Amino acid sequence: MDLALFWFILIAVLWTGYLVLEGFDFGVAMLMEKVGKGDRGRRVALNTIGPVWDGNEVWLLTAGGAMFAAFPEWYATLFSGFYLPLFLILLALIVRAVAIEYRGKINDDTWRRRWDWMIMGSAWIPSILWGVAFANIVRGVPIDETGTYTGGFFNLLSPYALLGGATTLTLFLSHGAIFLALKTDGEVRERAEALSRTLAPVALVVAAVFAIWTQIAYSVPWTWAAVAVAAVGLVIATGAGRIGRYGVAFIANAVAIAFAVVLIFGSLYPDVMPSSTDPAYSLTIENASSTDYTLTVMTWVAVVLTPVVLLYQGWTYWVFRRRLSADHIPDHSSLTFLPKKSKAEQ
């Protein structure tokens, strides 16, 4: 296989891993307030992703690094043209990391509530903007003959792009609700089950409209298969959730997200970033790729290290596979907190 094509496929796989795994992280964070009535319930929800969220984020770092090394022209145009939305995503991810770390440092309800709102807000922003970004990449953006993005921020807010944002948002909300139903017990699980039964059909409808629009306007005949598999996955996820088979529902929802990525990258090929100014200015896997030597070295590194990463992450999920409930959450009286400053000290 041509190395540039190999890395195009591998980057698609990396984005698939990120969106499937980080998707339920975002969904759980967005639903914290709904499933966790009270601090203990919110801590149950947060603890379901506590051991894995930072590992899931590694998929984004790897995907971004692979794009930078394998397709530097693509990386440069994408990150300069989409600077504001990608900056907002990065800021949200930083805020989430800080909020998860700091919410439990001081024994004060107001303190914890403020950080909880930051956790929730930092999940809503990327859940929408990732869909907007990928929809714009598929649709094409103004790129000149030098590979420079020539549009403005509002060029990225077309109806199709906003539908892409709604698609990732609803998919992640449904994914998070199913994950919570699978990983929790007690009242949190009951609320998560009710939410999943509501959110799964919404995600099915929104994603179906986006997939059909993508297929008709921007894609090629063979990607109808990806649309069909994604649709079947969402139908199974909806049905399995209604009969309480949340393991099946989670796998089916993950398959649907994975084949949505297949649809996106299949629609792009052989481009990596189409130009709406002139198709001749589009970035392709050939004119945007690194040298064969660079791609060869990257391939050997990937062959050696990727299995190690997969084994480690699989082991992490196995260790933390059990359900959580409010009974597993200790009282604040048993925890150690930073001393709260007096008014004089403040």
C-alpha positions in Angstrom: 0.0 0.0 0.0 1.1 3.6 -0.7 2.4 5.0 2.5 0.5 8.3 2.2 -2.8 6.3 1.8 -1.8 4.1 4.7 -1.4 7.1 7.0 -4.6 8.6 5.7 -6.4 5.4 6.8 -4.5 5.3 10.1 -5.4 8.9 10.9 -9.0 8.0 10.3 -8.6 5.1 12.7 -7.1 7.4 15.3 -10.0 9.9 15.0 -12.4 7.0 15.3 -10.8 5.9 18.6 -10.9 9.5 19.8 -14.5 10.2 18.9 -15.8 6.8 20.2 -13.9 7.1 23.6 -14.0 10.8 24.2 -17.6 10.8 23.0 -18.9 9.2 26.1 -16.6 11.3 28.3 -18.2 14.4 26.8 -21.7 12.8 27.1 -21.2 11.9 30.8 -19.9 15.4 31.6 -22.9 17.1 29.8 -25.4 14.9 31.7 -23.8 15.2 35.2 -26.5 17.7 36.3 -29.3 15.5 35.0 -28.3 12.2 36.3 -26.7 13.4 39.6 -29.3 15.0 41.8 -26.9 16.2 44.5 -23.2 16.2 44.9 -22.9 12.4 45.5 -24.8 11.6 42.3 -22.6 14.0 40.3 -19.5 12.3 41.8 -20.8 8.9 40.7 -21.1 10.2 37.2 -17.7 11.8 37.2 -16.1 8.7 38.7 -17.2 6.6 35.8 -14.8 8.5 33.5 -12.3 9.5 36.1 -9.8 6.6 35.4 -10.0 6.8 31.6 -10.8 10.4 30.4 -7.1 11.5 30.1 -6.2 8.2 28.4 -9.0 8.8 25.9 -7.6 12.2 25.2 -4.3 10.7 24.1 -6.1 9.6 20.9 -6.6 13.2 20.0 -2.9 14.0 20.6 -1.8 11.1 18.5 -4.2 12.0 15.7 -3.0 15.6 15.7 0.6 14.5 15.8 0.1 12.0 13.0 -1.5 14.7 10.8 1.4 17.1 11.6 4.1 14.5 10.7 2.4 12.7 7.8 0.5 15.6 6.2 2.1 18.9 7.2 0.3 20.9 4.5 -3.1 19.6 5.7 -2.2 20.4 9.3 -1.0 23.9 8.5 -4.1 24.9 6.5 -6.5 23.2 9.0 -5.1 24.8 12.1 -4.7 28.3 10.5 -8.1 28.3 8.9 -9.9 26.8 11.9 -7.9 28.7 14.4 -10.8 30.1 16.6 -12.9 26.9 16.9 -9.8 24.7 17.5 -8.6 27.2 20.1 -12.0 27.1 21.8 -11.8 23.3 21.8 -8.3 23.3 23.3 -9.3 25.8 25.9 -12.3 23.7 26.8 -10.1 20.6 27.2 -7.7 22.5 29.5 -10.6 23.8 31.6 -12.0 20.3 31.9 -8.7 18.9 33.2 -8.3 21.7 35.7 -12.0 21.4 36.8 -11.8 17.6 37.4 -8.7 18.0 39.4 -9.8 21.0 41.5 -13.5 20.3 42.2 -12.8 18.2 45.2 -9.9 20.2 46.7 -12.1 22.3 49.1 -15.0 21.1 51.1 -17.5 23.7 50.0 -20.7 23.2 48.0 -20.3 26.5 46.1 -16.8 25.6 45.1 -17.8 22.2 43.8 -20.8 23.6 41.9 -18.7 26.2 40.1 -16.2 23.5 38.9 -19.1 21.2 38.0 -20.5 23.9 35.7 -17.0 24.2 34.1 -16.9 20.5 33.5 -20.2 20.5 31.8 -19.5 23.6 29.8 -16.1 22.3 28.7 -17.9 19.2 27.3 -20.6 21.1 25.4 -18.2 23.3 23.4 -16.1 20.5 21.8 -19.1 18.3 21.3 -20.6 20.9 19.0 -17.4 22.2 17.4 -15.9 18.9 16.4 -18.9 18.2 14.2 -18.8 21.7 12.7 -15.1 21.3 11.9 -15.5 17.9 10.2 -18.5 19.0 8.3 -16.5 22.0 6.9 -13.6 19.7 5.9 -16.0 17.5 3.9 -17.9 20.4 2.4 -14.7 22.3 1.4 -13.5 25.7 2.5 -11.9 28.6 0.6 -8.3 27.7 -0.1 -6.1 29.5 -2.6 -3.3 28.1 -4.9 -0.8 28.4 -2.0 -2.9 26.2 0.3 -3.9 29.1 2.5 -7.4 29.4 4.0 -8.9 32.7 2.7 -12.3 32.6 4.4 -13.4 34.0 7.7 -15.0 32.6 10.8 -18.6 32.9 9.5 -17.6 30.8 6.5 -17.6 27.9 8.9 -21.2 28.4 10.1 -23.1 27.1 7.1 -26.4 25.1 7.7 -24.6 21.9 6.8 -21.7 22.6 9.3 -24.2 23.5 12.0 -26.1 20.2 11.3 -22.7 18.5 11.7 -22.3 20.1 15.1 -25.8 19.0 16.1 -25.0 15.4 15.0 -21.9 15.1 17.2 -23.7 16.7 20.1 -26.6 14.3 20.0 -24.5 11.3 19.3 -22.2 12.1 22.3 -25.2 12.8 24.6 -26.7 9.5 23.7 -23.3 7.7 24.0 -22.8 9.2 27.5 -26.3 8.3 28.7 -25.8 4.7 27.5 -22.3 4.5 29.1 -23.8 5.8 32.4 -26.6 3.2 32.3 -23.9 0.6 31.7 -21.5 1.7 34.4 -23.7 2.9 37.3 -26.3 1.6 39.7 -29.1 3.0 41.8 -30.7 6.3 41.1 -28.0 7.5 38.7 -28.5 4.4 36.5 -32.3 4.9 36.5 -32.0 8.5 35.4 -29.4 7.5 32.8 -31.6 4.8 31.4 -34.5 7.3 31.0 -32.3 9.8 29.3 -30.9 7.2 26.9 -34.4 6.2 25.8 -35.1 9.8 25.0 -31.7 10.8 23.5 -31.1 7.7 21.3 -34.0 8.4 18.9 -33.0 12.0 18.6 -29.5 11.1 17.7 -30.8 8.6 15.2 -32.9 11.2 13.4 -30.3 14.0 13.4 -27.5 11.7 12.3 -29.6 10.2 9.6 -30.3 13.6 8.1 -26.6 14.6 8.2 -25.5 11.3 6.7 -27.9 11.4 3.9 -27.0 15.0 3.1 -23.3 14.1 3.2 -23.8 11.1 0.9 -25.9 12.9 -1.7 -23.9 16.2 -1.8 -20.3 15.3 -1.1 -19.7 11.5 -1.2 -19.2 8.6 -3.5 -21.4 5.5 -4.1 -19.5 3.0 -1.9 -19.9 5.1 1.2 -23.7 4.3 1.2 -22.5 1.1 2.9 -21.0 3.2 5.8 -24.3 5.1 6.0 -26.2 1.8 6.2 -24.0 0.3 8.9 -24.1 3.5 11.0 -27.9 3.6 10.7 -28.2 0.0 11.7 -26.0 0.7 14.7 -28.1 3.5 15.9 -31.3 1.5 15.4 -29.9 -1.4 17.4 -28.6 1.1 20.1 -32.1 2.6 20.4 -33.8 -0.8 20.6 -31.3 -2.4 22.9 -31.5 0.5 25.3 -35.3 0.2 25.5 -35.0 -3.5 26.6 -32.1 -2.8 29.1 -29.3 -4.3 27.0 -26.9 -1.5 27.5 -23.8 -3.4 26.6 -25.2 -4.1 23.2 -26.4 -0.5 23.0 -23.0 0.9 23.8 -21.2 -1.3 21.2 -23.8 -0.5 18.5 -23.5 3.2 19.2 -19.7 3.0 19.0 -20.0 1.2 15.7 -22.3 4.0 14.4 -19.8 6.7 15.4 -17.0 4.6 13.8 -18.8 4.3 10.5 -19.7 8.0 10.6 -15.9 8.6 10.5 -15.7 6.1 7.6 -18.3 8.2 5.8 -16.3 11.5 6.4 -12.9 10.1 5.4 -14.5 8.2 2.5 -16.1 11.4 1.3 -12.8 13.2 1.4 -10.6 10.7 -0.4 -8.4 11.4 -2.3 -8.5 14.9 -0.8 -7.6 15.7 2.7 -9.0 19.3 2.5 -11.1 20.2 -0.5 -11.0 23.8 -1.8 -14.4 25.5 -2.5 -12.5 28.2 -4.4 -11.2 25.8 -7.1 -10.9 22.0 -7.0 -7.4 22.4 -8.4 -6.3 24.1 -5.2 -7.5 21.1 -3.0 -5.0 19.4 -0.7 -4.8 15.7 -1.5 -3.0 12.8 0.2 -0.3 13.2 -2.5 0.4 16.9 -2.5 0.0 17.4 1.3 2.0 14.4 2.5 5.6 14.2 3.9 8.4 12.4 2.1 8.6 8.7 1.8 11.4 8.5 4.3 9.4 10.3 6.9 6.4 8.1 6.4 8.5 5.0 6.5 10.1 5.9 9.8 6.6 6.8 11.2 5.2 3.5 10.0 7.9 1.5 11.9 7.3 3.5 15.1 3.5 3.0 14.8 3.9 -0.8 14.2 6.0 -1.1 17.4 4.1 1.3 19.8 0.5 1.1 18.7 -0.1 -2.5 20.1 1.5 -1.4 23.5 -0.8 1.6 23.8 -3.9 -0.6 22.9 -2.9 -3.3 25.4 -2.4 -0.7 28.2 -5.7 1.1 27.5 -7.6 -2.2 27.3 -6.1 -3.2 30.6 -7.2 0.1 32.2 -10.8 -0.5 31.1 -10.7 -4.1 32.4 -9.5 -3.0 35.8 -12.2 -0.3 36.2 -15.0 -2.4 34.6 -17.3 -2.6 37.7 -20.5 -0.5 38.2 -20.5 2.5 40.5 -23.2 3.7 42.8 -23.6 6.3 45.5 -22.6 3.6 48.1 -19.1 3.6 46.6 -18.7 7.4 47.2 -17.3 8.3 50.6 -18.7 11.2 52.7 -16.8 14.5 52.6 -16.0 14.0 56.3 -13.7 11.1 55.5 -11.8 13.1 52.9 -8.8 15.5 53.2 -9.2 19.0 51.8 -7.1 22.1 51.4 -7.7 24.5 54.3 -10.3 27.1 53.4 -9.1 30.7 53.6 -10.7 33.1 56.1 -12.0 36.5 54.8 -9.0 38.2 56.3 -6.6 35.9 54.4 -8.6 36.5 51.2 
